[in-house]
Amino acid sequence: MACQLCGHAPTVEFLNLGKQPLANKYPSAEQFATEEFFPLAVYFCPKCKNVQLGTAISRERMFEDYFYLSSVNAGLVRHFEKLAAKLANEKFVVDVGSNDGILLKPLKEMGVKAIGVEPSINVSKIANDQGLETICSFFDMDSAAKIEKTYGKASVIVASSVFTHLENPHDFIEAAKALLSDDGRLVIEVEYIGNILRLIQFERFYLDRIFYYSLTSLAALFDAHGMVVTEVEHIEPHGGSLQVTMRRKASGATPSDNVKRQLAVEAEELTVAKLQEFAENVDTQIAALRDLLARHKAANKKIAGYGAPARVSTICNYGNIGPSLIEFTVDDNPLKQNRFTPGTHIPIVTKSHLDSNPPDYLVVFAYEYLDDIRKKTPGAHRYLLPIPPKELS
């Protein structure tokens, strides 16, 4: 398999997670029989240090009917409020993959001209119903041209937790260049492959996301399109991400010292040997989690979960963890409630379910928001972080 970013072949398969369902499609009981599973193998390009999946599902199929709402997550709300503050003086902001308007809302409150572009019909409607102007479309040359004709050039385009989903990032970059003003900025936020490896976050590999970027791969990709990475910042969302800023080379922009340092670190840390070591650790950790849950179950302990993010699908399907081990999981997103986790079919319930069915252990699948979840769930239960498995009082 060739690298879809730089064309180098061969890439190296370093992790195979078997057959997986679509992680952001939460079935009803009536849909169990028609649920589909696809191979989930992960490959590394030793030339540009890109990580990609071997299977790509069409974006139309993935996103037209979607169950992810950003604004139900207090940690993400705080993050986007901070990002909005950084954009307070911009002339016109376009938020690609704007979801339910989590960035548009604080921008509107600050009086910043901004619109969203969101392909999910149900989610874009939620934003528009709140008065957060959102175009229901994928972002491409056609939508970029329509935006420019109606609103003018963008001074900033934001794509948060979007770029990893793209089937063709090359087309996206060209559309962004067409819409950006000459001195405009493209700001993307991507889950960082370095964090995934360091923290054994194999659960962040799922079919929604085709690419898992390093700064090295991003710099090479944008260089091929006449753009330069000018800044990088490590941010907290999604288990540790990169916020990366790009400008046109013609603007005279140059990489910051942060960018140079990050590229040097990746030259040492992102190697085939490191990724193969990671894969071995994945099997050790998922076995440890299943063993821990089985021992608690054998001791007649009641186990529930908190959160039904997409990564719960990868953890539970690869670990063969279903309702026999985890009786239910709580999620604050009303679109997921009264449905089931993909593939393993753990019931997804409201937080009030904990009052009538208090567990002994609560597996925190949305673990990066542990502090917020603790505040929501006072009680006698213990918390359990899934990977690596760790018990907390």
C-alpha positions in Angstrom: 0.0 0.0 0.0 1.3 3.5 -0.9 1.1 6.5 1.3 -1.9 8.6 0.4 -0.1 11.8 1.3 3.3 11.6 -0.3 2.9 8.5 -2.5 5.8 6.6 -1.0 5.5 2.7 -1.1 5.5 0.5 0.6 3.9 1.6 3.9 4.2 -0.7 6.9 1.3 -2.4 8.6 2.0 -2.2 12.3 -1.4 -2.8 13.9 -4.5 -4.9 13.0 -7.6 -4.5 15.0 -9.7 -7.0 13.2 -13.2 -6.3 11.9 -14.8 -3.2 13.3 -18.2 -1.5 12.9 -18.7 2.2 12.1 -17.8 3.8 15.4 -20.2 6.8 15.2 -23.2 4.8 14.2 -25.1 3.8 17.3 -27.6 1.2 16.4 -31.1 0.6 17.7 -32.0 -3.0 18.6 -33.8 -3.3 15.2 -30.6 -2.5 13.4 -28.4 -5.1 15.0 -29.0 -7.6 12.2 -27.9 -5.2 9.5 -24.8 -3.7 11.2 -21.7 -4.0 9.0 -18.1 -4.7 10.0 -14.9 -3.7 8.1 -11.2 -4.5 8.4 -9.3 -2.0 10.6 -5.5 -2.2 9.9 -3.2 0.7 10.5 -0.1 1.6 8.3 2.9 3.8 8.7 4.9 5.7 6.0 8.5 5.8 7.0 9.2 8.7 4.6 6.7 11.4 5.7 5.7 9.7 9.0 2.0 9.6 8.0 -0.2 7.0 9.7 -3.3 5.9 7.7 -6.0 3.2 7.7 -6.1 0.5 5.1 -9.9 0.8 4.7 -11.7 4.0 3.8 -15.5 4.4 4.1 -17.2 7.1 2.1 -17.6 10.3 3.9 -21.2 10.7 2.7 -22.1 7.4 4.4 -20.2 8.4 7.5 -21.5 11.9 8.2 -24.9 12.6 6.6 -26.6 11.1 9.7 -24.3 11.7 12.7 -24.5 11.2 16.4 -21.7 13.3 17.7 -22.5 16.6 19.4 -19.5 18.7 20.6 -21.4 21.1 22.9 -22.5 18.4 25.4 -18.9 18.2 26.5 -18.0 20.9 29.0 -14.2 20.5 28.4 -14.7 21.0 24.6 -16.9 24.1 25.3 -14.1 25.6 27.3 -11.5 24.8 24.6 -13.5 26.5 21.8 -14.2 29.5 24.0 -10.5 29.9 24.3 -10.0 29.4 20.5 -12.7 32.0 19.8 -10.9 34.5 22.0 -7.8 34.1 19.8 -10.0 34.9 16.8 -11.7 37.9 18.3 -10.1 40.4 15.8 -10.6 38.4 12.6 -12.6 39.8 9.8 -14.3 36.6 8.7 -14.0 33.1 10.1 -15.2 29.9 8.4 -15.5 26.9 10.7 -15.3 23.7 8.6 -16.9 20.7 10.4 -18.7 23.1 12.7 -20.9 20.4 14.3 -23.6 22.0 16.5 -21.9 25.4 16.5 -19.6 25.0 19.4 -17.1 27.6 18.0 -19.7 29.7 16.2 -21.6 30.4 19.4 -18.7 32.2 21.2 -17.7 34.0 18.0 -21.2 35.3 17.5 -21.3 36.5 21.1 -18.1 38.5 20.5 -19.5 40.0 17.3 -17.1 38.1 14.9 -18.4 37.5 11.4 -18.5 33.7 11.1 -20.3 30.8 9.4 -20.0 27.0 9.7 -19.8 24.3 7.1 -21.2 21.0 8.4 -22.2 17.9 6.3 -24.4 16.2 8.8 -28.0 17.1 8.1 -29.3 16.5 11.6 -26.4 18.3 13.4 -26.3 21.3 11.1 -30.0 21.8 11.7 -29.3 21.9 15.5 -26.9 24.7 14.9 -29.1 26.7 12.5 -32.1 26.3 14.9 -29.9 28.2 17.5 -29.3 31.0 15.1 -25.7 29.8 14.3 -25.4 30.2 10.5 -24.3 26.8 9.1 -24.2 25.6 5.6 -25.1 21.9 5.3 -22.4 20.7 2.9 -19.0 19.1 2.6 -16.2 21.6 2.2 -14.9 21.5 -1.4 -14.3 23.9 -4.3 -18.0 24.3 -5.0 -18.9 25.2 -1.4 -15.8 27.5 -1.1 -16.8 29.4 -4.2 -20.4 29.8 -2.9 -19.1 31.1 0.4 -16.7 33.6 -1.3 -19.5 34.9 -3.6 -21.8 35.5 -0.7 -19.5 36.5 2.1 -16.1 37.3 0.6 -12.6 35.8 1.4 -12.0 34.3 4.8 -9.3 35.7 7.0 -9.2 32.4 8.9 -10.5 28.9 8.2 -10.7 26.5 11.2 -11.0 22.8 10.8 -11.0 21.2 14.3 -11.1 17.4 14.4 -12.0 17.4 10.7 -8.8 16.9 8.8 -8.2 13.3 10.0 -11.6 12.4 8.5 -10.9 13.5 4.9 -10.7 11.0 2.1 -8.7 13.5 0.0 -6.8 16.1 2.1 -5.2 17.5 -1.1 -8.6 18.6 -2.4 -9.5 20.2 0.9 -6.2 22.2 1.0 -6.9 23.6 -2.5 -10.4 24.6 -1.6 -9.1 26.3 1.6 -6.5 28.2 -0.5 -9.2 29.3 -2.9 -11.3 30.8 0.0 -8.5 32.3 2.1 -7.4 35.9 1.7 -3.8 36.3 0.6 -2.6 36.7 4.2 -5.2 34.4 5.6 -4.5 31.5 8.0 -5.7 27.9 8.0 -5.9 26.5 11.6 -6.4 22.8 11.9 -6.7 20.6 15.1 -5.8 16.9 14.7 -5.4 14.0 17.1 -1.7 13.6 17.4 -0.1 10.3 16.5 2.7 10.9 19.0 0.2 11.0 21.9 -1.6 8.0 20.7 1.7 6.0 20.7 3.0 7.4 24.0 -0.3 6.8 25.9 -1.2 3.5 24.2 -4.4 5.1 22.8 -5.1 2.5 20.2 -8.8 3.1 20.7 -8.4 6.3 18.7 -8.0 4.3 15.6 -11.5 3.8 14.1 -13.0 3.9 10.6 -14.3 7.5 10.9 -10.7 8.8 10.8 -8.5 7.8 7.8 -5.3 9.7 8.8 -3.4 10.1 12.0 -1.0 13.0 11.5 2.4 13.9 12.8 3.7 17.4 12.3 6.2 16.0 9.9 3.5 14.5 7.6 1.5 17.8 7.8 4.5 19.9 6.9 5.3 17.7 3.9 1.6 17.7 2.8 1.2 21.5 2.9 4.6 22.1 1.4 3.4 20.3 -1.7 0.5 22.8 -1.9 2.6 25.9 -1.5 1.9 26.4 2.2 4.1 26.5 5.2 3.4 25.4 8.8 4.1 28.5 10.8 3.0 27.4 14.3 2.1 24.4 16.4 0.7 24.0 19.8 -0.1 20.9 21.9 -3.8 21.1 23.1 -5.8 18.9 25.4 -8.9 17.7 23.4 -9.3 14.1 22.2 -6.5 12.7 24.4 -3.9 15.2 23.1 -4.0 17.0 19.8 -2.0 19.4 17.7 -3.3 22.9 16.8 -1.4 23.7 13.6 -1.4 27.0 11.7 -0.6 27.3 8.0 -0.1 30.2 5.6 0.8 30.6 2.0 4.6 30.5 1.3 4.1 33.6 -0.9 3.2 35.5 2.3 6.8 35.2 3.4 5.7 33.3 6.6 8.3 31.0 8.1 8.2 28.1 10.7 8.4 29.1 14.4 10.9 27.7 16.8 8.1 25.5 18.2 7.7 23.9 14.7 11.4 23.3 14.3 11.6 21.6 17.8 8.6 19.4 17.1 10.0 18.2 13.8 13.3 17.3 15.5 11.5 15.3 18.2 9.5 13.3 15.6 12.7 12.5 13.6 13.8 10.5 16.7 10.5 9.1 18.1 8.4 8.1 15.0 10.0 5.0 13.7 8.8 1.6 12.5 10.4 0.0 15.6 8.5 2.3 17.9 5.2 1.6 16.2 5.8 -2.2 16.4 6.5 -1.9 20.1 3.3 0.0 20.5 1.3 -2.7 18.8 2.7 -5.4 21.2 1.7 -3.2 24.1 -1.9 -2.8 22.8 -2.5 -6.5 23.1 -1.1 -6.6 26.6 -3.3 -3.7 27.7 -6.6 -4.9 26.2 -6.0 -8.4 27.7 -5.4 -6.7 31.1 -8.6 -4.7 30.8 -10.8 -7.7 30.0 -9.2 -9.8 32.8 -9.8 -7.0 35.3 -13.5 -6.7 34.3 -14.0 -10.4 34.3 -12.5 -10.7 37.9 -14.8 -8.0 39.2 -17.8 -9.6 37.5 -16.9 -13.0 39.0 -16.9 -11.2 42.4 -20.5 -10.1 41.7 -19.5 -6.5 41.2 -21.8 -4.3 39.1 -19.9 -2.5 36.3 -21.1 0.4 34.2 -19.5 2.9 31.9 -19.5 6.7 31.5 -19.3 8.0 28.0 -20.0 6.4 24.6 -17.4 8.2 22.4 -16.4 6.6 19.1 -13.4 5.0 20.7 -15.6 2.8 22.9 -16.3 0.9 19.8 -12.6 0.0 19.1 -12.0 -0.9 22.8 -15.0 -3.1 23.2 -15.0 -4.8 19.8 -11.2 -5.6 19.9 -11.5 -6.7 23.5 -14.7 -8.6 23.1 -16.3 -6.6 25.9 -20.1 -6.4 25.8 -23.1 -6.1 28.2 -22.1 -9.3 30.0 -19.2 -7.4 31.5 -20.4 -3.7 31.3 -24.1 -3.6 31.9 -24.7 -0.1 30.5 -22.9 3.1 29.7 -24.1 6.7 30.4 -23.8 9.4 27.8 -24.9 13.0 28.0 -25.6 13.2 24.2 -29.4 12.8 23.7 -28.7 11.5 20.1 -27.0 8.4 21.6 -29.3 7.7 24.5 -31.6 4.7 24.2 -29.3 3.2 21.6 -26.4 0.8 21.8 -22.7 0.8 21.4 -21.6 -0.3 17.9 -20.9 -3.9 17.5 -21.0 -5.0 21.2 -24.4 -3.5 21.9 -23.9 -2.1 25.4 -27.1 -0.1 26.3 -26.5 3.7 26.3 -28.6 5.5 29.0 -29.1 8.8 30.7 -27.2 9.8 33.8 -30.3 9.4 35.9 -30.0 5.6 35.3 -27.1 5.7 37.8 -29.5 6.6 40.6 -31.7 3.5 40.2 -28.8 1.2 39.2 -25.7 2.3 41.1 -22.6 0.4 40.0 -19.6 -0.7 42.0 -17.3 0.4 39.2 -17.7 3.1 36.5 -15.4 2.7 33.4 -14.6 6.2 32.2 -14.4 5.8 28.5 -14.3 9.6 28.0 -11.3 9.6 30.3 -9.8 13.0 29.4 -12.8 14.6 31.0 -12.5 12.6 34.2 -12.7 15.6 36.4 -16.0 16.8 34.9 -17.4 13.2 35.1 -16.4 12.9 38.8 -18.4 16.1 39.6 -21.4 14.6 37.8 -21.3 11.2 39.4 -20.8 11.4 43.2 -21.3 8.1 44.9 -19.7 5.0 46.5 -18.5 3.5 43.2 -14.9 3.4 42.1 -13.7 4.7 38.7 -11.8 2.6 36.2 -9.7 4.0 33.4 -9.7 1.6 30.5 -6.3 1.8 28.7 -4.0 1.1 30.5 -6.5 -0.2 33.1 -6.3 1.7 36.3 -8.6 1.9 39.3 -9.3 5.2 41.1 -11.4 6.0 44.1 
